[in-house]
Amino acid sequence: MKAWICLPMIVLALAGCAGKTAYRESCGTQLNAAWKELDLAKAEGFAGTVSYSKALSLLTGAKTQQQFEGFEGCTRKAEKARFYIRESRAGR
């Protein structure tokens, strides 16, 4: 009888672990791409734009979330940062 009580707890624990790492790869991929794009924007002289500053702030937050295994938030922040980098390079 105790096994039936423990089984749902084990399933929930494993589901929690799987959910926590679901965005791990996309977080790393998005961060790497965003940092490269940010470096290009800086080299092109867009480092002073508001969009560049927003992107840098988002990437800093994304890196922090990655370190604390907040992979879903990291992915969202990195994607948003890439949007602002594109805006910066477009002069907006």
C-alpha positions as CSV (number, residue, x, y, z in Angstrom):
1,M,0.0,0.0,0.0
2,K,2.9,2.4,0.8
3,A,4.3,1.9,-2.7
4,W,1.1,3.4,-4.3
5,I,1.5,6.4,-2.1
6,C,5.2,6.9,-3.0
7,L,4.7,6.3,-6.7
8,P,2.8,9.6,-7.4
9,M,5.5,11.5,-5.4
10,I,8.3,10.0,-7.5
11,V,6.5,10.7,-10.7
12,L,6.0,14.4,-9.7
13,A,9.6,14.7,-8.7
14,L,10.8,13.3,-12.0
15,A,8.4,15.6,-13.9
16,G,9.7,18.6,-12.1
17,C,13.3,17.7,-13.0
18,A,12.4,17.2,-16.7
19,G,10.5,20.5,-16.8
20,K,13.5,22.3,-15.2
21,T,15.9,21.1,-17.9
22,A,13.5,21.4,-20.9
23,Y,14.9,24.8,-21.9
24,R,18.5,24.1,-21.0
25,E,19.8,23.7,-24.6
26,S,17.8,26.6,-26.1
27,C,19.0,28.8,-23.2
28,G,22.6,28.1,-24.1
29,T,22.0,28.4,-27.8
30,Q,20.1,31.7,-27.5
31,L,22.7,33.2,-25.1
32,N,25.6,32.3,-27.4
33,A,24.0,33.7,-30.4
34,A,22.9,36.9,-28.6
35,W,26.4,37.6,-27.2
36,K,27.9,37.2,-30.7
37,E,25.2,39.5,-32.2
38,L,25.8,42.0,-29.4
39,D,29.6,42.0,-30.1
40,L,28.8,42.7,-33.8
41,A,26.5,45.6,-32.9
42,K,29.2,47.1,-30.7
43,A,31.8,46.7,-33.4
44,E,29.4,48.5,-35.8
45,G,29.1,51.4,-33.4
46,F,25.6,50.8,-32.0
47,A,26.8,50.4,-28.4
48,G,25.3,53.7,-27.4
49,T,21.7,53.0,-28.4
50,V,18.9,52.5,-26.0
51,S,18.1,49.1,-27.6
52,Y,21.7,48.0,-27.1
53,S,21.5,48.8,-23.4
54,K,18.2,47.0,-23.1
55,A,19.7,43.9,-24.8
56,L,22.8,44.0,-22.5
57,S,20.6,44.2,-19.5
58,L,18.4,41.3,-20.7
59,L,21.5,39.2,-21.4
60,T,22.9,39.8,-18.0
61,G,19.6,38.7,-16.5
62,A,19.5,35.6,-18.8
63,K,23.0,34.6,-17.8
64,T,22.0,34.9,-14.1
65,Q,18.9,32.7,-14.7
66,Q,21.0,30.2,-16.5
67,Q,23.4,29.9,-13.6
68,F,20.4,29.3,-11.2
69,E,18.8,26.8,-13.7
70,G,16.0,29.1,-14.7
71,F,16.3,27.9,-18.3
72,E,12.8,28.9,-19.5
73,G,13.3,32.5,-18.3
74,C,16.8,32.5,-19.7
75,T,15.5,31.5,-23.1
76,R,12.8,34.2,-23.1
77,K,15.2,36.9,-22.0
78,A,17.8,35.9,-24.6
79,E,15.3,35.9,-27.4
80,K,14.0,39.3,-26.3
81,A,17.6,40.6,-26.2
82,R,18.2,39.4,-29.7
83,F,15.1,41.4,-30.8
84,Y,16.6,44.5,-29.2
85,I,20.0,43.9,-30.8
86,R,18.3,43.8,-34.2
87,E,16.5,47.0,-33.3
88,S,19.8,48.6,-32.3
89,R,21.5,47.6,-35.5
90,A,18.5,49.1,-37.4
91,G,19.2,52.4,-35.6
92,R,16.1,52.2,-33.4
